[in-house]
Amino acid sequence: MITVTRLNGTKVVINALLIELIEEAADTVITLTTGKKLVVKEKSSELLLLNQQFLQTIGLVAAAQKSDQTEGPTS
């Protein structure tokens, strides 16, 4: 779960695993896999960092890196 800030200043905690798309134009729009959209103050780079930190806390980043290292090249 990550905490983001809506444009009106309220904090919202969202499930980072449900993020499908992050669009940054005048505002940053997060589209979830459910189809719901959130407009937030954070920039996409901040959201990527928050998401990466969340994935590390639940062990998904380490597991993916370990998998990449153990698979090796295919012939």
C-alpha positions in Angstrom: 0.0 0.0 0.0 1.2 3.5 -0.8 -0.1 6.9 0.4 -0.8 9.5 -2.2 -2.3 13.1 -2.0 -5.4 14.1 -3.9 -5.4 17.7 -5.3 -7.7 18.8 -2.4 -5.0 17.7 0.0 -6.6 14.6 1.4 -4.4 11.5 1.8 -5.5 8.3 0.2 -3.9 4.9 0.7 -4.0 2.7 -2.4 -2.9 -0.9 -3.2 0.2 -0.4 -5.3 -0.4 -3.8 -7.0 -3.5 -2.4 -8.6 -1.7 0.4 -10.5 -2.0 -0.1 -14.2 -1.0 3.2 -15.6 0.5 6.5 -14.4 0.0 9.5 -16.7 1.7 12.9 -16.1 0.4 16.0 -17.9 -0.8 19.0 -16.0 -1.7 16.7 -13.2 -0.7 13.1 -12.4 -3.4 10.6 -13.1 -3.2 7.0 -11.7 -5.4 4.4 -13.4 -6.0 1.3 -11.4 -6.7 -2.1 -12.9 -10.3 -1.7 -11.6 -10.7 1.2 -14.0 -10.8 3.8 -11.2 -8.8 7.0 -11.8 -7.1 9.1 -9.2 -5.7 12.6 -9.8 -2.8 13.2 -7.3 -0.2 15.8 -6.5 2.8 13.5 -6.6 4.8 13.3 -9.8 5.3 10.0 -11.7 8.9 9.7 -10.5 7.8 9.9 -6.9 5.1 7.3 -7.5 7.6 5.0 -9.1 9.9 5.3 -6.1 7.0 4.7 -3.6 5.9 1.7 -5.7 9.4 0.2 -5.8 9.8 0.7 -2.0 6.5 -1.1 -1.4 7.4 -4.0 -3.7 10.7 -4.3 -1.8 8.9 -4.4 1.6 6.7 -7.3 0.4 9.7 -9.1 -1.2 8.6 -8.9 -4.8 11.6 -6.9 -6.1 14.1 -9.2 -4.4 12.3 -12.3 -5.7 12.3 -10.9 -9.3 16.0 -10.0 -9.2 16.9 -13.4 -7.8 14.9 -15.1 -10.5 16.7 -13.1 -13.2 20.0 -14.1 -11.7 19.3 -17.8 -11.4 17.7 -18.3 -14.9 20.8 -17.4 -16.8 21.1 -17.2 -20.6 19.2 -19.6 -22.8 20.8 -21.4 -25.7 
